[in-house]
């Protein structure tokens, strides 16, 4: 059977489903025959605990066995999803619910609400009774499929999170088992109660006598909990979730199921989990990413590729919206209430492949027949007849499979790293910095993407592990929390010739929320050659001044004292230099004294890109492509991605129209022989004076991809 890392696979969720009724088994053969004929090469189905061990101690794998046999018959690679309830472990059988009822405490959220309800009983993952039965099930599952090379891989956890499934989504879990684990974790970290008291006492009384007295905080700030205690609790919960997944991975491998394992995560800047920790739990980083093609799609794919590369993994899209839906979702990025065109679905493939993913499965082939999403998302009618767009997407699937050597030989090579801090994620709500920080990281990605510059996200651990040396430039968007250890690595990076670019607000606090007094803190005042005197809030239009950085009413501008730095961007007003540059060792530290990246996320404009492009050019970061017309706009609807070979030469370029209006432009590329992944009637490739110019027209949500 095809190795999922060898060929670009395209497929869909099929059956069995989790929690819901699926297509009759007698129709599976005809469905899979049709899938194969249309060009689809993989599918995934769920191995549900309650469906397999419906009788205690008796394991019936016949349904999943039939799925594997039928898929293999038609050359389709099956991927088996071990059904999880996202945030509360593996779906339990009825017999276990009844055995657990009245014995176990169950999940408890931050408000003290128990999730053990009347119909469904939800145990805590940390409960030894649950773990004993769940691990027995995983062991039987692994042994049953051990050595079965027909299986492409196992999705061990779908969309992991640590929030209650109740409306409001409070943090979980606060049961006695989890609290006891937390106390043990704290004891291992701090060794003595005095060391814990010294840090936890920064915001309130922490005169604990021993670790058994400790209860976790329910939030960050005021009476919810201290900043240090909340950061410890978040770190513990994130690591514990990763440990649960890693334990499942270990059970599979110890019992001979050596097929690749996958964690299917929701990539993002702050999803309440640590995507870096999750990416280290299994062999492949799985992605769940629905919605129309947008800049956020590019952002999330960059996150996924970055966390995968940090641990030498590849990515695979386990779920992408495959059909029309009717239910409403308040999230504007979700796939709420829309019908995707064939071009949108093809763009889902081309755009995600342009960020290095090795395959994609749509949700779903035939729609679910019960529970939520009933008759939604299908690539076929409920009776199994494929829709016209599904046939068209299948043609692209065949083409991308044929070009697997191209996709497998290409990777996103980045010269710029953008810092994405989990420590800031932990405490930003307590500081009321959530919007500022998330917009800053988003804006940093948006502006670099609009400059056609590849970026990787990088975290504290990667910096401390010495990975900065792989880059020419480090961007610190709104990095108001940073450790002295991390700052020392950044200083060494600059001293060795690197370039660091930061904006408001830099190194205000230590991890755990304790403020620095010399600002920027952590020794970065020496790196940037500046001191902060004060900050100016632009409270009224009369305070606005002409500038290229997007400063307007509502902005913050820092009053800086250049100690060694040179002012290179003029002043907002006397005493308020806008951009400074400091030579530090062999490198440069550039500071932008306003919310530069956050502003670009909300109100982008070409002059902001010009400013940053000049800084990047001095660091020898030069984009490998350009758009003749759209690059002049405040922001184009076009999003580009590029991939390189092992020698750094451009190999693959993808251009996506994320808007509804048709766009005609010219793409300028380095010289070479290029061809389209999918032929485009309205596109022309010309070689002119050592360059390649691609004249193209893209309709709504349409992509084009070229390779050489």
Secondary structure, 3 states (H helix, E strand, C coil): CCCCCCCCEEEEECCCCCCCCCCCHHHHHHHHHHHHHHCCCEEEEEECHHHHCCECCECCCHHHHHHHHHHHHCCCEEEEEECECCCCCECCCHHHHHHHCCCCCCCEECCCCECCCCCCCCCCCCCHHHHHHHHHHHHHHHHHHCCCCCEEEEEEEECCCCECCCCCCCEECCCHHHHHHHHHHHHHHHCCHHHHHHHHCCCCCCCCCCHHHCCCCCCCCCCCCCHHHHHHHHHHHHHHHHHHHHHHHHHHHHCCCCCCEEEEECCCCCCCCCHHHHHCCCCEEEEECCCCCCHHHHHHHHHHHHHHHHCCCCEEEEEEECCCCCCCCCCCCCCCCCCCCHHHHHHHHHHHHCCCCCEEEEECCCCCCCCCCCCCCCCECCCCCECHHHHHHHHHHHHHHHCHHHHHCCECCCCEEEECCHHHHHHCCCCCCHHHHHHHHHHHHHHHHHCCCCEEEECHHHHHCCHHHHCCEEEECCCCECCHHHHHHHHHHHHCCCEEEEECCCCCECCCCCECCCCCCCCHHHHHCEEEEEEEECCCHHHCCCCCCCCCCCCEEEEEEECCCEECCCECCCCCECEEEEEECCEEEEEECECHHHHHHHCCCHHHHHHHHHHHHHCCCCCCEEECCHHHCCCCCEEEEEEECCCCCEEEEEEEECCCCCEEEEEEEECCCCEECCCCCCCEEEEECCEEEEEEEECCCCEEEEEC
